[in-house]
Structure formats: structure tokens, C-alpha cells
Amino acid sequence: MGVKHTEGDKSNAICPHCHQVVATTLRRRDVPFSDGSGLVRDLLVAVCDKCDMVVAIPAQSTPAIQEARR
Ligand SMILES: [Zn+2]
């Protein structure tokens, strides 16, 4: 099962925008598909505390993306 992440959880990750290790916070965001065909609303993702951009999408949020694609 693994650990369930919740909104507001803090972590660290390499931000592709800041090009350094940054503190991240899990927040709900509208996330566009990589191919630009649409977006998923209120997806729980890791957001960079410095630049406020999406850094990572937790594995538990992936089914939501696949669901929204249908
Ligand atoms: Zn950043």
C-alpha cells in the first residue's frame, strides 16, 4: 500500500525550474497533460517552495490522470 501523502506534506526534490534541491509542499493544482490534450483538476502534486511550479506528481495521483484521459 505504501504511505498516503496528504495536502501540505513537506519534502525535498530537485526542481527542474530552479536547478537545485528545494523544499516542496504537496498542493492541489490543475495539471496539464504532457501532450497538451487537456488537464486534470485538483491533482495532488509536489510544488516548489521557491518558484511555485510543479516539481513532481506522486504515484498515487497517476490513476487520476489516466481516469481524466478517458
Ligand atoms: Zn523551483
N, CA, C, O and the ligand as a Tripos MOL2 file, in Angstrom:
@<TRIPOS>MOLECULE
protein
  281   279    71     0     0
PROTEIN
NO_CHARGES

@<TRIPOS>ATOM
      1 N           0.8210   -1.2020    0.0000 N.3       1 MET1
      2 CA          0.0000    0.0000    0.0000 C.3       1 MET1
      3 C           0.8630    1.2640    0.0000 C.2       1 MET1
      4 O           0.6420    2.1680   -0.8060 O.2       1 MET1
      5 N           1.8260    1.3260    0.8870 N.am      2 GLY2
      6 CA          2.6960    2.4960    0.9410 C.3       2 GLY2
      7 C           2.0760    3.6210    1.7310 C.2       2 GLY2
      8 O           0.9330    3.5400    2.1820 O.2       2 GLY2
      9 N           2.8700    4.6880    1.8910 N.am      3 VAL3
     10 CA          2.4110    5.8330    2.6650 C.3       3 VAL3
     11 C           1.5030    6.7160    1.8110 C.2       3 VAL3
     12 O           1.8190    7.0240    0.6620 O.2       3 VAL3
     13 N           0.4040    7.1050    2.3750 N.am      4 LYS4
     14 CA         -0.5210    8.0040    1.6830 C.3       4 LYS4
     15 C          -0.1030    9.4450    1.9450 C.2       4 LYS4
     16 O          -0.0250    9.8900    3.0900 O.2       4 LYS4
     17 N           0.1590   10.1560    0.8700 N.am      5 HIS5
     18 CA          0.5460   11.5600    1.0240 C.3       5 HIS5
     19 C          -0.6940   12.4310    1.1190 C.2       5 HIS5
     20 O          -1.7210   12.1470    0.5030 O.2       5 HIS5
     21 N          -0.5810   13.4820    1.8900 N.am      6 THR6
     22 CA         -1.7160   14.3880    2.0360 C.3       6 THR6
     23 C          -1.2930   15.8280    1.7740 C.2       6 THR6
     24 O          -0.1080   16.1600    1.8240 O.2       6 THR6
     25 N          -2.2560   16.6590    1.4990 N.am      7 GLU7
     26 CA         -2.0050   18.0570    1.1890 C.3       7 GLU7
     27 C          -1.2480   18.7320    2.3260 C.2       7 GLU7
     28 O          -1.5960   18.5750    3.4970 O.2       7 GLU7
     29 N          -0.2110   19.4840    1.9710 N.am      8 GLY8
     30 CA          0.5730   20.1870    2.9680 C.3       8 GLY8
     31 C           1.8280   19.4470    3.4040 C.2       8 GLY8
     32 O           2.6540   20.0030    4.1280 O.2       8 GLY8
     33 N           1.9820   18.1780    2.9640 N.am      9 ASP9
     34 CA          3.1760   17.4000    3.3080 C.3       9 ASP9
     35 C           4.4220   18.0730    2.7250 C.2       9 ASP9
     36 O           4.4210   18.5270    1.5810 O.2       9 ASP9
     37 N           5.4720   18.1280    3.5290 N.am     10 LYS10
     38 CA          6.7310   18.7400    3.0970 C.3      10 LYS10
     39 C           7.7090   17.6610    2.6560 C.2      10 LYS10
     40 O           7.7390   16.5660    3.2170 O.2      10 LYS10
     41 N           8.5170   17.9870    1.6360 N.am     11 SER11
     42 CA          9.5490   17.0800    1.1820 C.3      11 SER11
     43 C          10.6570   17.8730    0.5110 C.2      11 SER11
     44 O          10.6300   19.1040    0.4990 O.2      11 SER11
     45 N          11.6340   17.1610   -0.0490 N.am     12 ASN12
     46 CA         12.6820   17.8150   -0.8140 C.3      12 ASN12
     47 C          12.7960   17.1370   -2.1700 C.2      12 ASN12
     48 O          12.6260   15.9230   -2.2830 O.2      12 ASN12
     49 N          13.0830   17.9250   -3.1930 N.am     13 ALA13
     50 CA         13.2320   17.3790   -4.5320 C.3      13 ALA13
     51 C          14.0700   18.3240   -5.3740 C.2      13 ALA13
     52 O          14.2680   19.4890   -5.0310 O.2      13 ALA13
     53 N          14.5630   17.7840   -6.4970 N.am     14 ILE14
     54 CA         15.3010   18.6370   -7.4210 C.3      14 ILE14
     55 C          14.2910   19.3380   -8.3190 C.2      14 ILE14
     56 O          13.5500   18.6870   -9.0560 O.2      14 ILE14
     57 N          14.2640   20.6620   -8.2570 N.am     15 CYS15
     58 CA         13.3260   21.4260   -9.0760 C.3      15 CYS15
     59 C          13.9190   21.6470  -10.4660 C.2      15 CYS15
     60 O          15.0230   22.1760  -10.5890 O.2      15 CYS15
     61 N          13.1870   21.2420  -11.5270 N.am     16 PRO16
     62 CA         13.6930   21.4260  -12.8950 C.3      16 PRO16
     63 C          13.7120   22.8880  -13.3120 C.2      16 PRO16
     64 O          14.3180   23.2420  -14.3240 O.2      16 PRO16
     65 N          13.0530   23.7330  -12.5390 N.am     17 HIS17
     66 CA         12.9910   25.1570  -12.8650 C.3      17 HIS17
     67 C          14.0850   25.9280  -12.1330 C.2      17 HIS17
     68 O          14.6960   26.8360  -12.6960 O.2      17 HIS17
     69 N          14.3280   25.5580  -10.8680 N.am     18 CYS18
     70 CA         15.3600   26.2230  -10.0630 C.3      18 CYS18
     71 C          16.7370   25.5770  -10.2450 C.2      18 CYS18
     72 O          17.7540   26.1790   -9.9010 O.2      18 CYS18
     73 N          16.7730   24.3470  -10.7860 N.am     19 HIS19
     74 CA         18.0120   23.6050  -10.9990 C.3      19 HIS19
     75 C          18.7860   23.4010   -9.7060 C.2      19 HIS19
     76 O          20.0120   23.5030   -9.6800 O.2      19 HIS19
     77 N          18.0610   23.1140   -8.6420 N.am     20 GLN20
     78 CA         18.6930   22.8250   -7.3650 C.3      20 GLN20
     79 C          17.6990   22.0570   -6.4900 C.2      20 GLN20
     80 O          16.5140   21.9570   -6.8060 O.2      20 GLN20
     81 N          18.2230   21.5130   -5.3690 N.am     21 VAL21
     82 CA         17.3430   20.8370   -4.4330 C.3      21 VAL21
     83 C          16.5640   21.8800   -3.6530 C.2      21 VAL21
     84 O          17.1430   22.8000   -3.0760 O.2      21 VAL21
     85 N          15.2570   21.7320   -3.6400 N.am     22 VAL22
     86 CA         14.4050   22.7110   -2.9740 C.3      22 VAL22
     87 C          13.4310   22.0160   -2.0410 C.2      22 VAL22
     88 O          13.2140   20.8090   -2.1490 O.2      22 VAL22
     89 N          12.8430   22.7750   -1.1220 N.am     23 ALA23
     90 CA         11.7540   22.2720   -0.2920 C.3      23 ALA23
     91 C          10.4880   22.2830   -1.1300 C.2      23 ALA23
     92 O          10.2320   23.2270   -1.8770 O.2      23 ALA23
     93 N           9.6960   21.2190   -0.9980 N.am     24 THR24
     94 CA          8.4430   21.1450   -1.7470 C.3      24 THR24
     95 C           7.2780   20.9310   -0.7980 C.2      24 THR24
     96 O           7.4430   20.4060    0.3040 O.2      24 THR24
     97 N           6.1130   21.3390   -1.2340 N.am     25 THR25
     98 CA          4.8900   21.1560   -0.4650 C.3      25 THR25
     99 C           3.8390   20.5300   -1.3650 C.2      25 THR25
    100 O           3.6850   20.9280   -2.5190 O.2      25 THR25
    101 N           3.1100   19.5400   -0.8320 N.am     26 LEU26
    102 CA          2.0400   18.9250   -1.6200 C.3      26 LEU26
    103 C           0.8360   19.8540   -1.6510 C.2      26 LEU26
    104 O           0.3160   20.2510   -0.6090 O.2      26 LEU26
    105 N           0.4060   20.1900   -2.8450 N.am     27 ARG27
    106 CA         -0.7470   21.0700   -3.0140 C.3      27 ARG27
    107 C          -1.6340   20.5470   -4.1380 C.2      27 ARG27
    108 O          -1.2110   19.7420   -4.9680 O.2      27 ARG27
    109 N          -2.8680   21.0230   -4.1390 N.am     28 ARG28
    110 CA         -3.7860   20.6610   -5.2290 C.3      28 ARG28
    111 C          -3.6880   21.6890   -6.3410 C.2      28 ARG28
    112 O          -3.8550   22.8900   -6.1310 O.2      28 ARG28
    113 N          -3.4070   21.1710   -7.5390 N.am     29 ARG29
    114 CA         -3.2240   22.0440   -8.6990 C.3      29 ARG29
    115 C          -3.9410   21.4560   -9.9160 C.2      29 ARG29
    116 O          -4.2000   20.2540   -9.9800 O.2      29 ARG29
    117 N          -4.2540   22.3200  -10.8720 N.am     30 ASP30
    118 CA         -4.6990   21.8430  -12.1720 C.3      30 ASP30
    119 C          -3.4470   21.5410  -12.9840 C.2      30 ASP30
    120 O          -2.6450   22.4360  -13.2490 O.2      30 ASP30
    121 N          -3.2800   20.2810  -13.3780 N.am     31 VAL31
    122 CA         -2.0630   19.8690  -14.0700 C.3      31 VAL31
    123 C          -2.3650   19.4880  -15.5220 C.2      31 VAL31
    124 O          -3.1720   18.5920  -15.7670 O.2      31 VAL31
    125 N          -1.7250   20.1600  -16.4890 N.am     32 PRO32
    126 CA         -1.9410   19.8040  -17.9060 C.3      32 PRO32
    127 C          -1.2260   18.5090  -18.2630 C.2      32 PRO32
    128 O          -0.1730   18.2050  -17.7040 O.2      32 PRO32
    129 N          -1.7980   17.7410  -19.1970 N.am     33 PHE33
    130 CA         -1.1290   16.5540  -19.7080 C.3      33 PHE33
    131 C           0.1240   16.9860  -20.4490 C.2      33 PHE33
    132 O           0.2060   18.0970  -20.9740 O.2      33 PHE33
    133 N           1.1090   16.0740  -20.4820 N.am     34 SER34
    134 CA          2.3660   16.3910  -21.1520 C.3      34 SER34
    135 C           2.1670   16.6410  -22.6460 C.2      34 SER34
    136 O           2.9390   17.3720  -23.2660 O.2      34 SER34
    137 N           1.1210   16.0260  -23.2230 N.am     35 ASP35
    138 CA          0.8910   16.2290  -24.6550 C.3      35 ASP35
    139 C          -0.0640   17.3990  -24.9220 C.2      35 ASP35
    140 O          -0.4060   17.6840  -26.0700 O.2      35 ASP35
    141 N          -0.4880   18.0720  -23.8450 N.am     36 GLY36
    142 CA         -1.3050   19.2640  -24.0100 C.3      36 GLY36
    143 C          -2.7400   19.0050  -24.4220 C.2      36 GLY36
    144 O          -3.4300   19.9190  -24.8730 O.2      36 GLY36
    145 N          -3.2020   17.7610  -24.2730 N.am     37 SER37
    146 CA         -4.5540   17.4230  -24.7400 C.3      37 SER37
    147 C          -5.6360   17.7870  -23.7260 C.2      37 SER37
    148 O          -6.8280   17.6330  -23.9930 O.2      37 SER37
    149 N          -5.2060   18.2680  -22.5640 N.am     38 GLY38
    150 CA         -6.1920   18.6200  -21.5480 C.3      38 GLY38
    151 C          -5.5070   18.7810  -20.2090 C.2      38 GLY38
    152 O          -4.2810   18.8620  -20.1420 O.2      38 GLY38
    153 N          -6.2950   18.8270  -19.1330 N.am     39 LEU39
    154 CA         -5.6730   18.9290  -17.8190 C.3      39 LEU39
    155 C          -6.5200   18.2340  -16.7660 C.2      39 LEU39
    156 O          -7.7170   18.0020  -16.9400 O.2      39 LEU39
    157 N          -5.8390   17.9060  -15.6490 N.am     40 VAL40
    158 CA         -6.5100   17.2720  -14.5290 C.3      40 VAL40
    159 C          -6.7020   18.3140  -13.4410 C.2      40 VAL40
    160 O          -5.7510   18.9900  -13.0480 O.2      40 VAL40
    161 N          -7.9170   18.4430  -12.9590 N.am     41 ARG41
    162 CA         -8.1920   19.4530  -11.9350 C.3      41 ARG41
    163 C          -7.9780   18.9010  -10.5330 C.2      41 ARG41
    164 O          -8.2750   17.7400  -10.2520 O.2      41 ARG41
    165 N          -7.4490   19.7710   -9.6490 N.am     42 ASP42
    166 CA         -7.2750   19.4310   -8.2290 C.3      42 ASP42
    167 C          -6.4630   18.1770   -8.0020 C.2      42 ASP42
    168 O          -6.8030   17.3510   -7.1550 O.2      42 ASP42
    169 N          -5.3760   18.0310   -8.7690 N.am     43 LEU43
    170 CA         -4.4750   16.8980   -8.5850 C.3      43 LEU43
    171 C          -3.4780   17.2320   -7.4740 C.2      43 LEU43
    172 O          -2.9740   18.3520   -7.3950 O.2      43 LEU43
    173 N          -3.1980   16.2350   -6.6090 N.am     44 LEU44
    174 CA         -2.2430   16.4430   -5.5200 C.3      44 LEU44
    175 C          -0.8260   16.2720   -6.0620 C.2      44 LEU44
    176 O          -0.4340   15.1730   -6.4530 O.2      44 LEU44
    177 N          -0.0580   17.3680   -6.0830 N.am     45 VAL45
    178 CA          1.2850   17.3410   -6.6480 C.3      45 VAL45
    179 C           2.2680   18.0630   -5.7300 C.2      45 VAL45
    180 O           1.8650   18.8480   -4.8730 O.2      45 VAL45
    181 N           3.5610   17.7920   -5.9160 N.am     46 ALA46
    182 CA          4.6050   18.4710   -5.1590 C.3      46 ALA46
    183 C           4.9450   19.7850   -5.8530 C.2      46 ALA46
    184 O           5.2780   19.8000   -7.0380 O.2      46 ALA46
    185 N           4.8590   20.8920   -5.1070 N.am     47 VAL47
    186 CA          5.1130   22.2180   -5.6560 C.3      47 VAL47
    187 C           6.3550   22.8130   -5.0090 C.2      47 VAL47
    188 O           6.5170   22.7540   -3.7900 O.2      47 VAL47
    189 N           7.2320   23.3860   -5.8280 N.am     48 CYS48
    190 CA          8.4550   24.0130   -5.3470 C.3      48 CYS48
    191 C           8.1300   25.2240   -4.4710 C.2      48 CYS48
    192 O           7.3250   26.0730   -4.8560 O.2      48 CYS48
    193 N           8.7580   25.3030   -3.2900 N.am     49 ASP49
    194 CA          8.5110   26.4270   -2.3860 C.3      49 ASP49
    195 C           9.1390   27.7210   -2.9020 C.2      49 ASP49
    196 O           8.7380   28.8110   -2.4960 O.2      49 ASP49
    197 N          10.1300   27.6010   -3.8030 N.am     50 LYS50
    198 CA         10.8220   28.7900   -4.3040 C.3      50 LYS50
    199 C          10.1060   29.4280   -5.4840 C.2      50 LYS50
    200 O           9.8320   30.6280   -5.4850 O.2      50 LYS50
    201 N           9.7980   28.5930   -6.5110 N.am     51 CYS51
    202 CA          9.2410   29.1570   -7.7400 C.3      51 CYS51
    203 C           7.7580   28.8420   -7.9240 C.2      51 CYS51
    204 O           7.1320   29.3350   -8.8630 O.2      51 CYS51
    205 N           7.1910   28.0200   -7.0300 N.am     52 ASP52
    206 CA          5.7600   27.7260   -7.0720 C.3      52 ASP52
    207 C           5.3440   26.9260   -8.3110 C.2      52 ASP52
    208 O           4.1820   26.9610   -8.7150 O.2      52 ASP52
    209 N           6.3020   26.2040   -8.9120 N.am     53 MET53
    210 CA          5.9840   25.3710  -10.0640 C.3      53 MET53
    211 C           5.8490   23.9150   -9.6240 C.2      53 MET53
    212 O           6.3750   23.5310   -8.5780 O.2      53 MET53
    213 N           5.1510   23.1070  -10.4120 N.am     54 VAL54
    214 CA          5.0080   21.6870  -10.1120 C.3      54 VAL54
    215 C           6.3400   20.9840  -10.3140 C.2      54 VAL54
    216 O           6.9390   21.0710  -11.3860 O.2      54 VAL54
    217 N           6.8060   20.2810   -9.2720 N.am     55 VAL55
    218 CA          8.0860   19.5770   -9.3390 C.3      55 VAL55
    219 C           7.8810   18.0930   -9.6230 C.2      55 VAL55
    220 O           8.6150   17.5000  -10.4130 O.2      55 VAL55
    221 N           6.8800   17.4960   -8.9740 N.am     56 ALA56
    222 CA          6.6610   16.0660   -9.1350 C.3      56 ALA56
    223 C           5.2020   15.7220   -8.8980 C.2      56 ALA56
    224 O           4.4850   16.4030   -8.1640 O.2      56 ALA56
    225 N           4.7850   14.6350   -9.5480 N.am     57 ILE57
    226 CA          3.4340   14.1310   -9.3480 C.3      57 ILE57
    227 C           3.5280   12.7840   -8.6460 C.2      57 ILE57
    228 O           4.0650   11.8330   -9.2150 O.2      57 ILE57
    229 N           3.0140   12.6800   -7.4100 N.am     58 PRO58
    230 CA          3.0940   11.4290   -6.6620 C.3      58 PRO58
    231 C           2.4260   10.2850   -7.4140 C.2      58 PRO58
    232 O           1.4630   10.4960   -8.1510 O.2      58 PRO58
    233 N           2.9460    9.0620   -7.2230 N.am     59 ALA59
    234 CA          2.4260    7.8900   -7.9200 C.3      59 ALA59
    235 C           0.9390    7.7080   -7.6730 C.2      59 ALA59
    236 O           0.2060    7.2380   -8.5440 O.2      59 ALA59
    237 N           0.4980    8.0840   -6.4770 N.am     60 GLN60
    238 CA         -0.9190    7.8840   -6.1450 C.3      60 GLN60
    239 C          -1.8220    8.7870   -6.9940 C.2      60 GLN60
    240 O          -3.0180    8.5230   -7.1220 O.2      60 GLN60
    241 N          -1.2530    9.8480   -7.5710 N.am     61 SER61
    242 CA         -2.0480   10.7610   -8.3830 C.3      61 SER61
    243 C          -2.1320   10.3140   -9.8320 C.2      61 SER61
    244 O          -2.9570   10.8210  -10.5910 O.2      61 SER61
    245 N          -1.2750    9.3570  -10.2260 N.am     62 THR62
    246 CA         -1.2440    8.9070  -11.6170 C.3      62 THR62
    247 C          -2.5660    8.3110  -12.0930 C.2      62 THR62
    248 O          -2.9900    8.6060  -13.2110 O.2      62 THR62
    249 N          -3.2410    7.4730  -11.2770 N.am     63 PRO63
    250 CA         -4.5480    6.9500  -11.7170 C.3      63 PRO63
    251 C          -5.5450    8.0550  -12.0260 C.2      63 PRO63
    252 O          -6.3900    7.8930  -12.9060 O.2      63 PRO63
    253 N          -5.4620    9.1710  -11.3190 N.am     64 ALA64
    254 CA         -6.3700   10.2800  -11.5700 C.3      64 ALA64
    255 C          -6.1540   10.8540  -12.9510 C.2      64 ALA64
    256 O          -7.1000   11.2750  -13.6170 O.2      64 ALA64
    257 N          -4.8900   10.8700  -13.3810 N.am     65 ILE65
    258 CA         -4.5790   11.3620  -14.7270 C.3      65 ILE65
    259 C          -5.1630   10.4280  -15.7740 C.2      65 ILE65
    260 O          -5.7800   10.8720  -16.7430 O.2      65 ILE65
    261 N          -4.9630    9.1280  -15.5720 N.am     66 GLN66
    262 CA         -5.4790    8.1590  -16.5270 C.3      66 GLN66
    263 C          -6.9940    8.1850  -16.5740 C.2      66 GLN66
    264 O          -7.5980    8.0010  -17.6310 O.2      66 GLN66
    265 N          -7.6070    8.4150  -15.4120 N.am     67 GLU67
    266 CA         -9.0510    8.4770  -15.3460 C.3      67 GLU67
    267 C          -9.5680    9.6790  -16.1480 C.2      67 GLU67
    268 O         -10.5610    9.5790  -16.8680 O.2      67 GLU67
    269 N          -8.8790   10.8100  -16.0080 N.am     68 ALA68
    270 CA         -9.3280   12.0330  -16.6580 C.3      68 ALA68
    271 C          -9.1170   11.9770  -18.1720 C.2      68 ALA68
    272 O          -9.7550   12.7240  -18.9130 O.2      68 ALA68
    273 N          -8.2350   11.1060  -18.6290 N.am     69 ARG69
    274 CA         -7.9380   10.9970  -20.0560 C.3      69 ARG69
    275 C          -9.0900   10.3470  -20.8190 C.2      69 ARG69
    276 O          -9.2420   10.5570  -22.0220 O.2      69 ARG69
    277 N          -9.8960    9.5600  -20.1150 N.am     70 ARG70
    278 CA        -10.9510    8.8150  -20.8080 C.3      70 ARG70
    279 C         -12.0200    9.7410  -21.3700 C.2      70 ARG70
    280 O         -12.9800    9.2760  -21.9830 O.2      70 ARG70
    281 ZN         11.6510   25.7870   -8.2570 Zn       71 ZN71
@<TRIPOS>BOND
     1     1     2 1
     2     2     3 1
     3     3     4 2
     4     3     5 am
     5     5     6 1
     6     6     7 1
     7     7     8 2
     8     7     9 am
     9     9    10 1
    10    10    11 1
    11    11    12 2
    12    11    13 am
    13    13    14 1
    14    14    15 1
    15    15    16 2
    16    15    17 am
    17    17    18 1
    18    18    19 1
    19    19    20 2
    20    19    21 am
    21    21    22 1
    22    22    23 1
    23    23    24 2
    24    23    25 am
    25    25    26 1
    26    26    27 1
    27    27    28 2
    28    27    29 am
    29    29    30 1
    30    30    31 1
    31    31    32 2
    32    31    33 am
    33    33    34 1
    34    34    35 1
    35    35    36 2
    36    35    37 am
    37    37    38 1
    38    38    39 1
    39    39    40 2
    40    39    41 am
    41    41    42 1
    42    42    43 1
    43    43    44 2
    44    43    45 am
    45    45    46 1
    46    46    47 1
    47    47    48 2
    48    47    49 am
    49    49    50 1
    50    50    51 1
    51    51    52 2
    52    51    53 am
    53    53    54 1
    54    54    55 1
    55    55    56 2
    56    55    57 am
    57    57    58 1
    58    58    59 1
    59    59    60 2
    60    59    61 am
    61    61    62 1
    62    62    63 1
    63    63    64 2
    64    63    65 am
    65    65    66 1
    66    66    67 1
    67    67    68 2
    68    67    69 am
    69    69    70 1
    70    70    71 1
    71    71    72 2
    72    71    73 am
    73    73    74 1
    74    74    75 1
    75    75    76 2
    76    75    77 am
    77    77    78 1
    78    78    79 1
    79    79    80 2
    80    79    81 am
    81    81    82 1
    82    82    83 1
    83    83    84 2
    84    83    85 am
    85    85    86 1
    86    86    87 1
    87    87    88 2
    88    87    89 am
    89    89    90 1
    90    90    91 1
    91    91    92 2
    92    91    93 am
    93    93    94 1
    94    94    95 1
    95    95    96 2
    96    95    97 am
    97    97    98 1
    98    98    99 1
    99    99   100 2
   100    99   101 am
   101   101   102 1
   102   102   103 1
   103   103   104 2
   104   103   105 am
   105   105   106 1
   106   106   107 1
   107   107   108 2
   108   107   109 am
   109   109   110 1
   110   110   111 1
   111   111   112 2
   112   111   113 am
   113   113   114 1
   114   114   115 1
   115   115   116 2
   116   115   117 am
   117   117   118 1
   118   118   119 1
   119   119   120 2
   120   119   121 am
   121   121   122 1
   122   122   123 1
   123   123   124 2
   124   123   125 am
   125   125   126 1
   126   126   127 1
   127   127   128 2
   128   127   129 am
   129   129   130 1
   130   130   131 1
   131   131   132 2
   132   131   133 am
   133   133   134 1
   134   134   135 1
   135   135   136 2
   136   135   137 am
   137   137   138 1
   138   138   139 1
   139   139   140 2
   140   139   141 am
   141   141   142 1
   142   142   143 1
   143   143   144 2
   144   143   145 am
   145   145   146 1
   146   146   147 1
   147   147   148 2
   148   147   149 am
   149   149   150 1
   150   150   151 1
   151   151   152 2
   152   151   153 am
   153   153   154 1
   154   154   155 1
   155   155   156 2
   156   155   157 am
   157   157   158 1
   158   158   159 1
   159   159   160 2
   160   159   161 am
   161   161   162 1
   162   162   163 1
   163   163   164 2
   164   163   165 am
   165   165   166 1
   166   166   167 1
   167   167   168 2
   168   167   169 am
   169   169   170 1
   170   170   171 1
   171   171   172 2
   172   171   173 am
   173   173   174 1
   174   174   175 1
   175   175   176 2
   176   175   177 am
   177   177   178 1
   178   178   179 1
   179   179   180 2
   180   179   181 am
   181   181   182 1
   182   182   183 1
   183   183   184 2
   184   183   185 am
   185   185   186 1
   186   186   187 1
   187   187   188 2
   188   187   189 am
   189   189   190 1
   190   190   191 1
   191   191   192 2
   192   191   193 am
   193   193   194 1
   194   194   195 1
   195   195   196 2
   196   195   197 am
   197   197   198 1
   198   198   199 1
   199   199   200 2
   200   199   201 am
   201   201   202 1
   202   202   203 1
   203   203   204 2
   204   203   205 am
   205   205   206 1
   206   206   207 1
   207   207   208 2
   208   207   209 am
   209   209   210 1
   210   210   211 1
   211   211   212 2
   212   211   213 am
   213   213   214 1
   214   214   215 1
   215   215   216 2
   216   215   217 am
   217   217   218 1
   218   218   219 1
   219   219   220 2
   220   219   221 am
   221   221   222 1
   222   222   223 1
   223   223   224 2
   224   223   225 am
   225   225   226 1
   226   226   227 1
   227   227   228 2
   228   227   229 am
   229   229   230 1
   230   230   231 1
   231   231   232 2
   232   231   233 am
   233   233   234 1
   234   234   235 1
   235   235   236 2
   236   235   237 am
   237   237   238 1
   238   238   239 1
   239   239   240 2
   240   239   241 am
   241   241   242 1
   242   242   243 1
   243   243   244 2
   244   243   245 am
   245   245   246 1
   246   246   247 1
   247   247   248 2
   248   247   249 am
   249   249   250 1
   250   250   251 1
   251   251   252 2
   252   251   253 am
   253   253   254 1
   254   254   255 1
   255   255   256 2
   256   255   257 am
   257   257   258 1
   258   258   259 1
   259   259   260 2
   260   259   261 am
   261   261   262 1
   262   262   263 1
   263   263   264 2
   264   263   265 am
   265   265   266 1
   266   266   267 1
   267   267   268 2
   268   267   269 am
   269   269   270 1
   270   270   271 1
   271   271   272 2
   272   271   273 am
   273   273   274 1
   274   274   275 1
   275   275   276 2
   276   275   277 am
   277   277   278 1
   278   278   279 1
   279   279   280 2
@<TRIPOS>SUBSTRUCTURE
     1 MET1         2 RESIDUE 1 A MET
     2 GLY2         6 RESIDUE 1 A GLY
     3 VAL3        10 RESIDUE 1 A VAL
     4 LYS4        14 RESIDUE 1 A LYS
     5 HIS5        18 RESIDUE 1 A HIS
     6 THR6        22 RESIDUE 1 A THR
     7 GLU7        26 RESIDUE 1 A GLU
     8 GLY8        30 RESIDUE 1 A GLY
     9 ASP9        34 RESIDUE 1 A ASP
    10 LYS10       38 RESIDUE 1 A LYS
    11 SER11       42 RESIDUE 1 A SER
    12 ASN12       46 RESIDUE 1 A ASN
    13 ALA13       50 RESIDUE 1 A ALA
    14 ILE14       54 RESIDUE 1 A ILE
    15 CYS15       58 RESIDUE 1 A CYS
    16 PRO16       62 RESIDUE 1 A PRO
    17 HIS17       66 RESIDUE 1 A HIS
    18 CYS18       70 RESIDUE 1 A CYS
    19 HIS19       74 RESIDUE 1 A HIS
    20 GLN20       78 RESIDUE 1 A GLN
    21 VAL21       82 RESIDUE 1 A VAL
    22 VAL22       86 RESIDUE 1 A VAL
    23 ALA23       90 RESIDUE 1 A ALA
    24 THR24       94 RESIDUE 1 A THR
    25 THR25       98 RESIDUE 1 A THR
    26 LEU26      102 RESIDUE 1 A LEU
    27 ARG27      106 RESIDUE 1 A ARG
    28 ARG28      110 RESIDUE 1 A ARG
    29 ARG29      114 RESIDUE 1 A ARG
    30 ASP30      118 RESIDUE 1 A ASP
    31 VAL31      122 RESIDUE 1 A VAL
    32 PRO32      126 RESIDUE 1 A PRO
    33 PHE33      130 RESIDUE 1 A PHE
    34 SER34      134 RESIDUE 1 A SER
    35 ASP35      138 RESIDUE 1 A ASP
    36 GLY36      142 RESIDUE 1 A GLY
    37 SER37      146 RESIDUE 1 A SER
    38 GLY38      150 RESIDUE 1 A GLY
    39 LEU39      154 RESIDUE 1 A LEU
    40 VAL40      158 RESIDUE 1 A VAL
    41 ARG41      162 RESIDUE 1 A ARG
    42 ASP42      166 RESIDUE 1 A ASP
    43 LEU43      170 RESIDUE 1 A LEU
    44 LEU44      174 RESIDUE 1 A LEU
    45 VAL45      178 RESIDUE 1 A VAL
    46 ALA46      182 RESIDUE 1 A ALA
    47 VAL47      186 RESIDUE 1 A VAL
    48 CYS48      190 RESIDUE 1 A CYS
    49 ASP49      194 RESIDUE 1 A ASP
    50 LYS50      198 RESIDUE 1 A LYS
    51 CYS51      202 RESIDUE 1 A CYS
    52 ASP52      206 RESIDUE 1 A ASP
    53 MET53      210 RESIDUE 1 A MET
    54 VAL54      214 RESIDUE 1 A VAL
    55 VAL55      218 RESIDUE 1 A VAL
    56 ALA56      222 RESIDUE 1 A ALA
    57 ILE57      226 RESIDUE 1 A ILE
    58 PRO58      230 RESIDUE 1 A PRO
    59 ALA59      234 RESIDUE 1 A ALA
    60 GLN60      238 RESIDUE 1 A GLN
    61 SER61      242 RESIDUE 1 A SER
    62 THR62      246 RESIDUE 1 A THR
    63 PRO63      250 RESIDUE 1 A PRO
    64 ALA64      254 RESIDUE 1 A ALA
    65 ILE65      258 RESIDUE 1 A ILE
    66 GLN66      262 RESIDUE 1 A GLN
    67 GLU67      266 RESIDUE 1 A GLU
    68 ALA68      270 RESIDUE 1 A ALA
    69 ARG69      274 RESIDUE 1 A ARG
    70 ARG70      278 RESIDUE 1 A ARG
    71 ZN71       281 GROUP 0 **** ****
